Amino acid sequence: MKAMLTSDIRPSRRRGRLSLPRLVLVLGIAAAGVTMIKRSFDSQPASARSATWFAPYADVTLTPYLAFGDTRLNPADTVVLGFVVADHTSPCTPSWGGYYTPQEAATGADLDRRLATLRRRGGQAVVSFGGVANTELAVACTDEAALTKAYVSVLQRYEATTVDLDLEGAALSDVSARTRRAAAIAKAQASFPNGLDVWLTLPVATTGLTADGVATVDAFLAAGVHVTGINVMTMDFGTLTPEMNVADAAIEALSSASAQVHDSFSAAGIDLDTSALWAHMGATVMIGRNDVRTEVFNLDDANELLAFAHLHGLGRISLWSINRDAPCGPEVDSGVAQNGCSGVEQTLGAFTQLFAADIASIDAEFDSDSDSDNPQTSMARTWASSSRTGLVLDDPATAPYPIWNPATGYKGNDKVVWHGNVYQTAWWTQAVQPDAPKANPWDSPWKLVGPVLPTDTAPTTTTIPFGVYPQWNASTAYPAGSRVLNHGAAFLAKWYVIGQEPGAPAANPWDTGWQAVTPTADEIAGITAAVTTTTAVTTAGVTTTAVTTTTAVTSPTAVTSTPSN
């Protein structure tokens, strides 16, 4: 999937509908497609139908970081996290987008906290390896054992039961990497006692998979991988006729690819009937403006694809990406594909809401008339039946950020702890409680990042030793530039100050005459360098005593501060 520019969003609300002419078009294409089911969806017995699984992608490293666990922004219970690639300096080390190792992402991208929010409502994450950018792990890591270890370590780290392999460009065409990847995934899959679902996400044209795509499916089957499904990227076709919209192209591409998948499985000795074949197929759409400027996937296209999915029991629908599921602001060129908005008229989260609500309603049908249990509806029931048991009393000893204070003003991107959760501001705010109910998510300056984790601790503060700077005194006048200590922290007077306590809550930065100064590591190290001198005391030319004196040497710029948000 592609990476583009980021833009701001301003939401409203609207939902598209499938017109009768489009429905007729879908049914017409379906009748002509390869191995398609010709009966209507409702006429099929429950045993012959397969629930469609909806799992949108989230760009993990895109800033501002997406709160994909917040139901107000993302109602889907399963999220595909993209993308794990090879570290730039260590080819067998997995990395999120080349920026963070999984351990570094826990804090650097607040990923563990965002995942905890998703899991708290009964959701789960799928890890996607690859993508269009950076170097794919199997291409960089030529040691099969190390590659297997890398896959397993990431999947276990995130408790994932499904792996998604997004293979594009060099990663798809590299034959050695293809063989190595398939063998490593086969070993990784065998190491999961409760099973590991494997989805291959591959580029597609209206004529089907590329030759490298078919070869990839064949390689995985030959390696003994139990392939759960083939997810085709129905986007950026570049060959659409004026009469064909993106949904039409997606349906034609799915039909063509399904025939190829059937042949690959058959060659591997696996016979798929029509229902099983479609259950092994998935489609990922690029919502809104595609990289090909003339291709736009709108809400009507989404409804058209949903009708096709329900008719045939399509195994999976995904979208790229939740980060883009928003309208573009007036300052953004909506004619060019963006990272943070779709480029089409829509409300915030409209595509995700449409797919999640529509697929959940169909899944509920399956749950009511079939003995099989669908994980997505099961998670939805868990989420719907949960209730708030009471407010959490925040403990400063374990709070990773300052506890929210109504008297303090918070600028954009500040983080606080409130009632056991971490919140981040979208703009300046004061006295607005982070968890106060709002009709719409965009009405609140606060966004939920995730819960305070069991491993969280209070941020460490560096306390400047007594005597380095004078202790603040309420009756003393301090001219601009004065430095004082208050509760172990150092402050600089911005102007003439008297009677105002440094560090006291202030509604605005300009309301206080004191500024906490953030030191560099070198400045902190130079605060109290101990200097020992020995003085010889001589009487009548004879040394009789040696006196050792320790002096505190201070840097005039060295100060102490509590870590900022």
Helices and strands as residue ranges (DSSP letters): H 20-32, G 41-43, G 46-48, E 53-54, E 57-59, E 78-86, E 94-96, H 102-108, H 111-120, E 124-130, H 137-140, H 144-157, E 162-166, H 169-173, H 175-190, E 197-205, E 208-209, H 211-222, E 227-234, H 246-267, H 274-279, E 281-286, E 288-289, E 296-297, H 299-312, E 316-320, G 322-324, H 350-369, H 375-385, E 409-410, E 415-418, E 421-425, E 429-430, G 441-443, E 446-451, E 477-478, E 483-486, E 489-493, E 497-498, G 509-511, E 514-516, H 521-525, E 529-539, E 542-553
